[in-house]
Each structure stands twice: as structure tokens, then as C-alpha cells.
């Protein structure tokens, strides 16, 4: 498993490229081409999980749904 600082650098490169609309990312002399923004988002989420594992913590996501009939 890579070091957390290296993973953060990869994540920063991905998020910068995502916001610029370019689907090609280069880091450490390597180039990766992504097909869509969704694929970049999945890669960022995977890096978030790896960073959390390297730091010894878990990512907990919750979705709460509330409904009301409105009467």
C-alpha cells in the first residue's frame, strides 16, 4: 500500500483535472486517460478509501431518508 502523502498527491491531481474538464492525468511520469467524469469520481473515491486505510481510519457514509405525507 502506498504512503498517504503519495495517495493525496494522486487525489489532488485527479480533482484538479476533474474540475478543469480534462480526462488525462499525469503524476510521477505516468499518464492515465479516463473515459468520463464518473470514472474520475470512482477513482477519487477509491483513493479516499486507500488514504483512510493508510491512516488507520474508516470512511462512514450514511444516507437518511425521511418522508412525510404532508397532511
C-alpha positions in Angstrom: 0.0 0.0 0.0 1.3 3.4 -0.9 2.0 6.1 1.6 -0.8 8.6 2.5 1.1 11.6 1.1 1.6 9.9 -2.3 -2.1 8.9 -2.4 -3.1 12.5 -1.5 -0.9 13.8 -4.4 -2.7 11.4 -6.8 -6.1 12.5 -5.4 -5.2 16.2 -5.8 -4.1 15.6 -9.4 -7.4 13.9 -10.1 -9.6 16.5 -8.5 -7.7 19.3 -10.4 -8.2 17.5 -13.7 -11.8 16.8 -12.9 -12.6 20.5 -12.3 -10.7 21.5 -15.5 -12.7 19.1 -17.6 -9.6 17.2 -18.9 -9.7 13.4 -18.7 -5.9 12.9 -18.7 -3.9 12.9 -15.5 -0.1 12.8 -15.2 1.9 12.2 -12.0 5.3 10.7 -11.3 6.0 10.4 -15.0 2.9 8.3 -15.6 -0.2 9.3 -17.6 -3.7 7.9 -17.1 -6.6 8.5 -19.5 -10.1 8.4 -18.1 -13.2 8.0 -20.3 -15.7 10.0 -18.2 -16.1 12.2 -15.2 -17.9 9.3 -13.4 -14.8 7.2 -13.8 -12.7 10.0 -12.3 -15.1 10.2 -9.4 -14.8 6.5 -8.8 -11.0 6.8 -8.8 -11.2 9.7 -6.3 -13.5 7.6 -4.0 -11.1 4.6 -4.2 -8.2 6.9 -3.3 -10.2 8.3 -0.4 -10.7 4.7 0.9 -6.9 3.9 0.4 -5.9 7.1 2.3 -8.3 6.3 5.1 -6.9 2.8 5.3 -3.3 4.1 5.3 -4.2 6.5 8.2 -6.0 3.7 10.1 -9.5 5.1 9.9 -12.7 4.2 8.2 -15.0 6.2 5.9 -18.5 6.0 7.1 -21.2 7.3 4.8 -24.9 7.5 5.8 -28.0 8.2 3.8 -31.0 9.2 5.8 -34.4 9.3 4.2 -37.3 11.0 5.8 -40.8 11.2 4.3 -44.0 13.0 5.2 -47.4 12.7 3.8 -47.8 16.5 4.1 -51.3 16.3 5.6 
